[in-house]
Amino acid sequence: VRRQRQMCIRDSFKLVTELGGEVVQVQSPDVLGSIVDTCREKQITTVCMGSPSLSFPKSLFMILKYRKFVRDLAQVNIDLIILA
């Protein structure tokens, strides 16, 4: 499963560059905040990401963080595309 996931990520990165996009990797304990900060910094206008996996009991906390993330993106006119 891990190898399959790595291949999928590698293929996605390759597709991004083939379509003229840029892959940006940032390490941070605040993933959602770092996405917003990086978008502002690099003037990124569209973010594509997989749908979040929310499991109980963390789900309520994560839903609140996710809602803030969506609001923060909207405030700086960044489109969010969720891939299933």
C-alpha positions in Angstrom: 0.0 0.0 0.0 2.8 2.4 0.9 4.7 1.8 -2.4 1.4 2.3 -4.3 0.8 5.6 -2.5 4.4 6.7 -3.3 3.9 5.9 -7.0 0.7 7.8 -7.1 2.3 10.9 -5.5 5.3 10.6 -7.9 2.9 10.4 -10.9 0.9 13.4 -9.6 4.1 15.5 -9.2 5.1 14.5 -12.7 1.7 15.5 -14.1 1.8 18.9 -12.3 5.2 19.7 -13.9 4.1 18.5 -17.3 1.1 20.9 -17.1 3.4 23.8 -16.3 2.7 23.8 -12.5 5.2 23.8 -9.7 5.3 21.3 -6.8 6.0 23.0 -3.5 7.0 20.9 -0.5 6.9 22.5 3.0 7.4 20.8 6.4 5.4 22.2 9.2 3.3 21.0 12.2 0.5 23.3 11.0 -0.3 21.8 7.6 -3.4 23.8 6.8 -1.8 27.1 7.9 1.3 26.4 5.9 -0.7 25.8 2.8 -2.4 29.2 3.2 0.9 31.0 4.0 2.7 29.3 1.0 -0.1 30.3 -1.3 0.2 33.9 -0.2 4.0 33.9 -0.4 4.1 32.4 -3.9 0.9 34.0 -5.2 -0.7 30.6 -5.8 -4.3 30.8 -7.0 -5.4 27.2 -7.0 -4.9 24.3 -4.5 -5.7 20.7 -5.4 -5.9 18.2 -2.6 -7.4 14.9 -1.8 -10.5 14.8 0.4 -9.6 14.9 4.1 -10.1 11.7 6.1 -11.9 12.6 9.3 -12.3 9.9 11.9 -14.1 10.2 15.2 -13.2 11.5 17.9 -10.8 13.9 16.2 -13.3 14.7 13.6 -15.0 17.7 15.4 -11.7 19.4 16.0 -10.5 18.7 12.4 -13.8 19.9 10.9 -13.3 23.3 12.7 -9.7 23.6 11.5 -10.8 22.6 8.0 -13.6 25.2 7.9 -11.1 27.9 9.0 -8.7 26.7 6.2 -11.4 27.1 3.6 -12.3 30.5 4.9 -8.7 31.6 4.9 -8.3 30.5 1.3 -11.4 32.3 0.3 -10.3 35.6 1.9 -7.2 35.7 -0.4 -9.1 34.4 -3.5 -7.5 31.0 -3.7 -9.6 28.3 -5.3 -9.7 24.8 -3.6 -10.2 21.8 -5.7 -10.9 18.6 -3.8 -10.1 15.4 -5.6 -11.9 12.2 -4.6 
